[in-house]
Amino acid sequence: MSPPAKVEEPKPAAEEKPRSTAEVDFTKYKTAADIVASALKKLVPLVVEGAKILDICVEGDKLIEEGTGAVYNKAVKGVKITKGLAFPTCVSVNNCVAHFSPLASDPLSSQVLAKDDVVKLHIGAQIDGFAAVSAETVVVGASADAPVTGRRADVIQAAWHAAEAAMRLVKVGNKNWAVTEAVSKVAAAWGCKPVEGMLSCQQTQNVIDGKKRIILNPSESQKKDFETITFAENEVYGVDILISSGEDGKARLEESRTTVYQKDSTVNYQLKMKTSRAVFSEVQKKAGAFPFNLRSLEDEKRARLGLQEAVQHGLVKPYEVIYAPAGTFVAGFHFTIALLPAGPALITQSPVWYKPELVKSDKQLEDPELKELITKKLREDKKSKKKAKKAGESGEEEKE
């Protein structure tokens, strides 16, 4: 009797490495970024002498809502995909650092743009909780024939080059302090300072203010308490570069009323007032985890009243309007970047307005390391990696 045939045991299937959120949902991030880029292309031409800031803010929000409303309309397993604004349109002028987006009822709602104003546009969209936020700086009335000069040019060049350096330093294995230091060094080349204490945060689904963070120009106490982090594969970051032409980069609160808020998902509190509960319920329904403008709520006056209790108990946090000293200028660029397995990938698109011929400063970046850094490709291609590896190996052989 012949022995029974040997039955080969099936080899265990190689375990598939789970794909990261950043990788799996990169398409949603990119779709949100395309909507933001399309909105900015329409907003930049509106930044002209005599334009009302309120009108630009309203138009920006409308463009994002229209753009997100046109995509991802099929329910997944019977559930609608959430989408819309990830950051309401803010238009912050000259020494105003950020978050200026007035209501029609505010005293400053009639503010209009003037020639030579340094205008920061800040806007974001999200698809299924995956957000792309972008910001750029525009100067009213500037052209190739009449470029920006003086301190306005210095601060814009400093901010643009600092953003380019930061983009290349947010990479796997690097620490957050490498970005902080490079941004300060770049700003110094134009006699400028990063705005003190400004944060850039890790992003995940429904979170744009994650726990891993980068800080700009920290004070001594901020430096002491700030956590050192290492950038890791499959993470996404929203990087906010804000540079001031002032001496120390300090900013403060002024008269402007806060209009942008965000629900804090880590805080639980049972609101006592009926109005507070109604407004908070509306916020959850309309904005979810993302920042919102009071303008988007049904009744602005009731919303202000209803949010007081929520803010007092930390359920909702304000994005306060802050200012650098009068007579100074603040320029800003914001980008969203993913650290994919194949290398860093910029989610948001390049600025619409900025071109070197529009901004003429008599200063320039002298530091050879930083100059080399900003000319590097964001992602090293495979051929050059292989060449570098081969060169390293042959160098080792020669040593032997």
C-alpha positions as CSV (number, residue, x, y, z in Angstrom):
1,M,0.0,0.0,0.0
2,S,1.5,3.2,-1.1
3,P,1.9,5.9,1.6
4,P,-0.8,8.6,1.5
5,A,0.1,11.6,-0.6
6,K,1.6,14.4,1.4
7,V,-0.8,17.2,1.7
8,E,1.0,20.5,1.6
9,E,-0.1,22.9,4.3
10,P,-1.1,26.3,2.8
11,K,1.5,28.9,3.6
12,P,0.2,31.6,5.8
13,A,-0.7,34.7,3.7
14,A,1.8,37.5,4.2
15,E,0.3,40.0,6.5
16,E,-0.8,43.1,4.7
17,K,0.4,46.3,6.2
18,P,-2.7,48.4,7.0
19,R,-2.8,51.5,4.8
20,S,-2.7,54.7,6.7
21,T,-5.5,57.2,7.0
22,A,-3.4,59.7,5.1
23,E,-2.7,57.3,2.3
24,V,-6.3,55.8,2.1
25,D,-8.0,59.2,2.3
26,F,-5.4,61.2,0.2
27,T,-8.0,61.5,-2.6
28,K,-10.5,63.2,-0.1
29,Y,-7.7,65.5,1.1
30,K,-6.8,66.4,-2.5
31,T,-10.4,67.0,-3.5
32,A,-10.8,69.4,-0.6
33,A,-7.6,71.1,-1.6
34,D,-8.7,71.5,-5.2
35,I,-11.9,73.2,-4.0
36,V,-9.9,75.5,-1.8
37,A,-7.5,76.4,-4.7
38,S,-10.5,77.0,-7.0
39,A,-12.0,79.4,-4.4
40,L,-8.7,81.3,-3.9
41,K,-8.4,81.7,-7.7
42,K,-11.7,83.5,-7.6
43,L,-11.1,85.4,-4.3
44,V,-7.6,86.9,-5.2
45,P,-9.0,89.1,-8.0
46,L,-11.6,90.5,-5.5
47,V,-8.7,91.9,-3.4
48,V,-8.9,95.4,-4.9
49,E,-9.0,98.9,-3.6
50,G,-12.5,99.7,-2.2
51,A,-13.5,96.0,-1.8
52,K,-15.5,95.3,1.4
53,I,-13.8,92.7,3.6
54,L,-17.2,91.3,4.7
55,D,-18.1,90.7,1.0
56,I,-14.9,88.7,0.4
57,C,-15.5,86.6,3.5
58,V,-19.1,85.8,2.5
59,E,-18.0,84.9,-1.1
60,G,-15.2,82.7,0.1
61,D,-17.6,80.6,2.4
62,K,-20.1,80.4,-0.5
63,L,-17.5,79.1,-2.9
64,I,-16.4,76.4,-0.5
65,E,-20.0,75.3,0.2
66,E,-20.8,75.2,-3.5
67,G,-17.6,73.3,-4.3
68,T,-18.0,70.7,-1.6
69,G,-21.8,70.4,-2.4
70,A,-20.9,69.2,-5.9
71,V,-18.9,66.1,-4.8
72,Y,-19.2,62.9,-2.8
73,N,-23.0,63.0,-2.8
74,K,-23.5,59.2,-2.8
75,A,-24.3,57.8,0.7
76,V,-21.8,55.1,1.9
77,K,-23.7,52.2,3.6
78,G,-26.7,54.6,3.9
79,V,-24.6,57.3,5.6
80,K,-24.2,60.7,4.0
81,I,-20.6,62.0,3.8
82,T,-20.1,65.2,5.7
83,K,-18.4,68.0,3.9
84,G,-18.1,71.8,3.8
85,L,-15.9,74.5,5.4
86,A,-12.9,73.4,7.4
87,F,-12.0,77.0,8.2
88,P,-14.3,80.0,7.5
89,T,-12.9,82.6,5.2
90,C,-10.8,85.2,7.1
91,V,-9.3,88.4,5.6
92,S,-6.7,89.9,7.9
93,V,-5.1,93.2,6.8
94,N,-1.7,94.7,7.5
95,N,-0.9,94.3,11.2
96,C,-4.0,92.1,11.9
97,V,-2.4,88.7,12.4
98,A,-5.4,86.3,11.8
99,H,-9.1,85.4,12.2
100,F,-10.7,88.6,11.0
101,S,-14.1,87.8,9.5
102,P,-16.7,90.3,10.6
103,L,-20.5,89.9,10.9
104,A,-22.8,92.4,9.1
105,S,-23.8,93.7,12.6
106,D,-20.2,94.4,13.7
107,P,-18.9,97.9,13.9
108,L,-15.9,96.9,11.6
109,S,-18.2,95.3,9.0
110,S,-17.9,98.3,6.7
111,Q,-14.1,98.1,6.5
112,V,-12.8,98.3,2.9
113,L,-9.4,97.6,1.4
114,A,-7.0,100.4,0.4
115,K,-4.1,100.5,-2.0
116,D,-0.9,98.8,-0.7
117,D,-2.8,96.9,2.0
118,V,-1.1,93.6,2.9
119,V,-4.0,91.1,2.9
120,K,-4.0,87.5,4.3
121,L,-6.6,85.2,2.9
122,H,-7.2,82.1,5.0
123,I,-9.7,79.4,4.0
124,G,-10.3,75.6,4.3
125,A,-12.6,72.8,3.0
126,Q,-13.2,69.3,4.3
127,I,-14.5,66.1,2.7
128,D,-15.6,63.3,5.2
129,G,-13.6,65.1,7.9
130,F,-10.3,65.3,5.9
131,A,-9.4,69.0,5.7
132,A,-7.2,71.1,3.4
133,V,-6.5,74.5,4.7
134,S,-4.6,77.2,2.8
135,A,-3.6,80.8,3.3
136,E,-1.7,83.3,1.2
137,T,-0.8,87.0,1.2
138,V,-1.8,89.5,-1.5
139,V,-1.0,93.2,-1.8
140,V,-3.7,95.5,-3.1
141,G,-2.8,97.2,-6.4
142,A,0.6,95.6,-6.8
143,S,1.8,94.5,-10.3
144,A,5.0,93.6,-12.1
145,D,5.1,97.3,-13.2
146,A,4.5,98.5,-9.7
147,P,5.9,95.8,-7.4
148,V,5.7,95.7,-3.6
149,T,8.8,97.2,-2.0
150,G,10.1,98.2,1.5
151,R,8.9,96.5,4.7
152,R,5.9,95.0,2.9
153,A,8.2,93.2,0.5
154,D,10.6,92.2,3.3
155,V,7.8,90.5,5.3
156,I,6.2,88.7,2.3
157,Q,9.6,87.4,1.1
158,A,10.4,86.3,4.6
159,A,7.1,84.5,5.0
160,W,7.2,82.8,1.5
161,H,10.8,81.6,2.0
162,A,10.0,80.4,5.6
163,A,7.1,78.4,4.3
164,E,9.3,76.8,1.6
165,A,11.9,75.9,4.3
166,A,9.2,74.5,6.7
167,M,7.7,72.4,3.9
168,R,11.0,70.6,3.4
169,L,11.6,70.1,7.1
170,V,8.2,68.6,8.0
171,K,9.5,65.1,7.1
172,V,9.7,61.7,8.7
173,G,12.3,61.6,11.5
174,N,12.7,65.3,11.9
175,K,11.8,67.2,15.1
176,N,9.4,70.1,15.4
177,W,12.2,72.4,16.7
178,A,14.0,72.1,13.3
179,V,11.0,73.9,11.7
180,T,10.8,76.5,14.6
181,E,14.5,77.3,14.2
182,A,14.6,77.5,10.4
183,V,11.6,79.8,10.3
184,S,13.2,82.2,12.7
185,K,16.5,82.1,10.8
186,V,14.8,82.8,7.5
187,A,12.7,85.6,8.9
188,A,15.8,87.2,10.3
189,A,17.4,87.5,6.8
190,W,14.7,90.1,6.0
191,G,14.8,91.8,9.4
192,C,11.5,90.1,10.5
193,K,10.3,87.8,13.3
194,P,7.7,85.0,13.3
195,V,4.6,85.9,15.2
196,E,5.1,84.7,18.8
197,G,3.4,81.5,19.9
198,M,1.7,80.7,16.6
199,L,0.9,76.9,16.3
200,S,0.8,74.4,13.4
201,C,-0.9,71.1,14.2
202,Q,-1.2,67.5,13.2
203,Q,-4.4,66.7,11.4
204,T,-6.5,63.5,11.4
205,Q,-10.2,62.8,10.4
206,N,-12.3,65.6,12.0
207,V,-9.3,67.1,13.8
208,I,-7.3,70.1,12.6
209,D,-5.7,70.9,15.9
210,G,-4.1,67.6,16.9
211,K,-1.7,67.1,19.8
212,K,1.6,67.0,17.8
213,R,2.5,70.6,17.1
214,I,5.1,73.1,15.9
215,I,5.4,76.5,17.6
216,L,6.8,79.7,16.1
217,N,9.0,82.2,18.0
218,P,8.2,80.8,21.5
219,S,8.6,82.9,24.6
220,E,10.9,81.4,27.3
221,S,7.9,79.9,29.2
222,Q,6.4,78.5,26.0
223,K,9.7,76.9,25.1
224,K,10.0,75.3,28.5
225,D,6.5,73.7,28.4
226,F,6.3,72.8,24.7
227,E,6.5,69.1,23.8
228,T,9.2,67.9,21.5
229,I,7.7,65.7,18.7
230,T,9.1,63.6,15.9
231,F,7.3,63.6,12.5
232,A,6.2,60.1,11.6
233,E,5.1,58.3,8.4
234,N,1.4,58.6,7.5
235,E,0.9,61.9,9.4
236,V,-0.8,65.0,8.0
237,Y,0.1,68.6,9.2
238,G,-1.4,72.0,8.6
239,V,1.5,74.4,8.7
240,D,0.8,78.0,9.5
241,I,3.6,80.5,8.8
242,L,3.0,84.0,10.1
243,I,5.8,86.6,10.0
244,S,5.8,90.1,11.4
245,S,7.9,93.1,10.3
246,G,7.9,94.1,14.0
247,E,10.9,93.9,16.3
248,D,9.8,91.0,18.5
249,G,6.9,89.3,16.8
250,K,4.6,89.9,19.7
251,A,0.8,90.2,19.1
252,R,-2.1,91.2,21.2
253,L,-5.9,91.4,21.4
254,E,-7.7,94.6,20.3
255,E,-11.2,95.9,19.8
256,S,-12.3,93.4,17.1
257,R,-15.1,91.1,18.1
258,T,-14.4,87.3,17.8
259,T,-16.6,85.6,15.2
260,V,-14.8,82.3,14.6
261,Y,-15.2,79.5,17.1
262,Q,-14.7,75.7,17.3
263,K,-16.3,73.0,19.4
264,D,-13.8,71.3,21.7
265,S,-14.5,67.6,21.4
266,T,-12.4,66.8,24.5
267,V,-14.7,68.7,26.9
268,N,-18.0,67.5,28.4
269,Y,-20.4,69.9,30.1
270,Q,-24.2,70.0,30.4
271,L,-25.2,73.5,29.4
272,K,-27.8,75.1,31.7
273,M,-29.4,77.7,29.5
274,K,-32.0,76.8,26.9
275,T,-30.5,79.3,24.3
276,S,-27.0,77.8,24.9
277,R,-28.3,74.3,24.3
278,A,-30.1,75.3,21.1
279,V,-27.1,77.2,19.7
280,F,-24.7,74.4,20.6
281,S,-26.9,71.8,18.9
282,E,-26.9,74.0,15.8
283,V,-23.1,74.2,15.9
284,Q,-22.8,70.4,16.1
285,K,-25.2,70.0,13.2
286,K,-23.7,72.6,10.9
287,A,-19.9,72.6,11.7
288,G,-19.3,69.4,13.6
289,A,-15.7,69.4,14.8
290,F,-14.5,72.3,12.5
291,P,-14.2,76.0,13.1
292,F,-17.3,78.1,12.2
293,N,-18.3,81.7,11.8
294,L,-21.2,83.0,13.8
295,R,-22.5,84.2,10.4
296,S,-23.3,80.6,9.5
297,L,-25.8,80.3,12.4
298,E,-29.4,81.1,12.0
299,D,-29.6,84.2,14.3
300,E,-26.3,86.0,14.9
301,K,-27.5,87.9,18.0
302,R,-28.9,84.7,19.6
303,A,-25.7,82.8,18.6
304,R,-23.5,85.3,20.5
305,L,-25.6,85.1,23.6
306,G,-25.9,81.3,23.4
307,L,-22.1,80.7,22.9
308,Q,-21.2,82.7,26.1
309,E,-21.9,79.8,28.4
310,A,-20.3,77.2,26.1
311,V,-17.1,79.4,25.8
312,Q,-17.1,79.9,29.6
313,H,-17.0,76.2,30.2
314,G,-14.6,75.3,27.4
315,L,-17.1,73.5,25.2
316,V,-16.4,76.0,22.5
317,K,-13.1,77.8,22.0
318,P,-12.7,81.2,20.4
319,Y,-10.3,82.1,17.5
320,E,-9.5,85.5,18.7
321,V,-8.5,88.4,16.4
322,I,-5.0,89.4,17.2
323,Y,-2.8,92.3,16.1
324,A,0.9,93.1,15.8
325,P,1.8,96.7,16.8
326,A,0.4,99.5,14.6
327,G,2.6,100.4,11.6
328,T,3.9,96.9,11.2
329,F,2.9,94.3,8.6
330,V,2.1,90.6,9.0
331,A,2.4,88.1,6.0
332,G,1.2,84.6,6.1
333,F,1.2,81.3,4.1
334,H,-0.6,78.1,5.3
335,F,-0.2,74.7,3.6
336,T,-1.3,71.2,4.3
337,I,1.2,68.3,3.9
338,A,1.0,64.5,4.1
339,L,4.0,62.3,5.1
340,L,3.1,59.3,2.9
341,P,5.2,56.1,2.7
342,A,6.6,57.2,-0.7
343,G,7.6,60.6,0.8
344,P,6.1,64.0,1.6
345,A,3.2,65.1,-0.6
346,L,1.8,68.7,-0.6
347,I,-2.0,68.5,-0.3
348,T,-2.7,72.1,-0.9
349,Q,-1.7,74.0,-4.0
350,S,0.9,76.8,-4.5
351,P,-0.2,80.4,-3.7
352,V,-2.3,82.0,-6.5
353,W,-0.9,85.6,-6.2
354,Y,2.8,85.3,-5.1
355,K,5.4,85.6,-7.8
356,P,9.0,86.9,-7.3
357,E,8.5,89.7,-9.8
358,L,5.6,91.1,-7.7
359,V,7.7,91.4,-4.5
360,K,11.0,93.3,-4.7
361,S,13.1,93.4,-1.5
362,D,16.6,94.6,-1.3
363,K,17.4,91.8,1.2
364,Q,17.9,88.1,0.5
365,L,18.6,84.8,2.1
366,E,22.4,84.5,2.7
367,D,22.6,81.3,4.8
368,P,24.1,78.6,2.4
369,E,22.3,75.7,4.2
370,L,18.9,77.3,4.1
371,K,19.5,78.4,0.5
372,E,20.2,74.9,-0.5
373,L,17.3,73.5,1.5
374,I,14.6,75.6,-0.3
375,T,15.9,74.5,-3.7
376,K,15.5,70.8,-2.9
377,K,12.7,68.8,-4.2
378,L,10.0,68.1,-1.7
379,R,10.2,64.4,-2.4
380,E,13.5,62.7,-3.5
381,D,12.8,60.6,-6.6
382,K,13.8,56.9,-6.6
383,K,16.6,57.4,-9.2
384,S,18.5,59.9,-7.1
385,K,18.0,57.8,-4.0
386,K,19.5,54.8,-5.7
387,K,22.4,57.0,-7.1
388,A,23.1,58.3,-3.5
389,K,23.0,54.8,-2.1
390,K,25.3,53.5,-4.8
391,A,27.7,56.4,-4.3
392,G,27.7,55.6,-0.6
393,E,28.4,52.0,-1.2
394,S,31.3,52.6,-3.6
395,G,32.7,55.1,-1.1
396,E,32.6,52.4,1.6
397,E,34.4,49.9,-0.8
398,E,37.2,52.4,-1.5
399,K,37.7,52.9,2.2
400,E,38.2,49.1,2.6
